[in-house]
């Protein structure tokens, strides 16, 4: 399946363009456009991974795993929050039923 192409227009400082052109020439027979696309893909992937992936050392992971296996009992604040959440869910269910037209 062919992906749809989208256009991205950029205005660059001439020094940045020169830097990108030099780097593009150093990595082989790539056009400046191919080099920039690859650089964006790599940087975007790293940025997303850094934002979405949590890395723990073995000690922190063991503590996390122990907490998951033996959770503390819910305190009053958590219990109240769960109660409010259940009430809101029930209200949404009730409101959906009342929005449907009568037969």
Secondary structure as UniProt FT lines:
FT   HELIX           14..26
FT   HELIX           32..52
FT   HELIX           58..69
FT   HELIX           76..99
//
